Amino acid sequence: EVSASRNARFKTISDALKEAEDGDRIVVYEGVYRESLVIEKRVCIQGVGSVTIENGSEGNVIVIRHTCQLIGLTLHQRSKNFFCIRVIATDSNTLVEKCDIA
């Protein structure tokens, strides 16, 4: 579980990704998370409520290097020089569902 305001195991999605193992589901509770993510494990990141991920600095919001699932997230790119989502995974099993991408 990830929450910036609730009592949860992790305060950032990045910290949850570091500890995650292949097949884990990372539940992210409502809030704005200013961080860039690199997904290198087969995980599911699922938003509960209004969850926004925006890059905290220059860079892509999310780089996908391994099959994953992104569900119920708003992804916001603050820089025009980078991608919101950059997919490098070589298979076709990555799923982006019920996400707003801006």
C-alpha positions in Angstrom: 0.0 0.0 0.0 1.1 3.5 -0.8 -0.3 6.7 0.6 1.1 10.2 1.0 -1.4 11.0 3.8 -2.6 7.8 5.3 -0.9 5.3 7.5 0.5 3.0 4.8 3.7 0.9 4.4 5.1 3.3 1.7 4.8 7.0 1.2 6.1 6.9 -2.5 5.4 4.6 -5.4 9.1 4.4 -6.1 9.8 2.9 -2.6 7.0 0.4 -3.2 8.5 -0.6 -6.5 11.9 -1.2 -5.0 10.4 -3.7 -2.5 8.0 -5.3 -4.9 8.4 -8.7 -6.4 7.2 -10.0 -9.8 3.4 -10.5 -9.6 2.8 -8.0 -6.8 -0.1 -5.5 -6.8 0.8 -2.1 -5.6 -2.3 -0.3 -4.3 -1.9 3.5 -4.4 -4.4 5.6 -2.4 -5.7 9.0 -3.4 -3.2 11.9 -3.7 -0.7 13.6 -6.0 2.6 11.8 -6.3 5.5 13.9 -7.7 7.9 11.3 -8.9 9.2 9.6 -12.0 8.9 5.8 -12.1 10.9 3.1 -13.9 9.1 -0.2 -13.8 11.4 -3.2 -14.2 9.3 -5.9 -12.6 6.0 -7.6 -13.6 3.7 -5.6 -11.2 0.3 -4.0 -11.2 0.0 -0.4 -10.0 -3.6 0.3 -9.2 -5.1 3.6 -8.1 -7.9 3.9 -5.5 -9.7 7.2 -5.6 -8.1 10.1 -7.5 -4.4 9.2 -8.0 -2.2 11.5 -10.0 1.4 10.8 -10.8 3.4 13.7 -12.3 7.1 13.9 -12.9 8.8 15.8 -10.1 11.6 17.1 -12.4 12.8 16.6 -16.0 12.2 13.1 -17.3 9.4 10.7 -18.3 6.6 10.2 -15.8 6.8 6.4 -16.3 9.3 4.2 -18.1 8.1 0.6 -18.6 10.9 -1.9 -19.0 8.9 -5.0 -18.1 5.4 -6.2 -18.6 3.1 -4.4 -16.1 -0.4 -3.2 -15.5 -1.4 0.4 -14.8 -5.0 0.8 -13.6 -7.0 3.9 -12.5 -4.2 6.5 -12.6 -3.9 10.0 -13.9 -0.4 10.6 -15.4 0.7 14.2 -15.9 3.8 15.3 -17.8 5.0 18.7 -16.8 7.8 19.0 -19.4 7.3 19.1 -23.1 10.7 17.5 -23.7 9.8 14.0 -22.4 7.1 11.4 -22.7 4.4 10.7 -20.2 4.8 7.0 -20.7 7.8 5.4 -22.5 7.4 1.7 -23.2 10.6 -0.3 -23.7 9.2 -3.7 -22.8 9.5 -6.1 -25.8 6.3 -8.0 -25.3 2.7 -7.0 -25.9 1.3 -7.8 -22.4 1.5 -4.4 -20.8 -2.0 -3.1 -19.9 -2.9 0.5 -19.3 -6.6 0.6 -18.2 -8.9 3.4 -17.0 -6.0 5.9 -17.0 -6.0 9.6 -17.9 -2.8 10.6 -19.7 -1.9 14.3 -20.1 
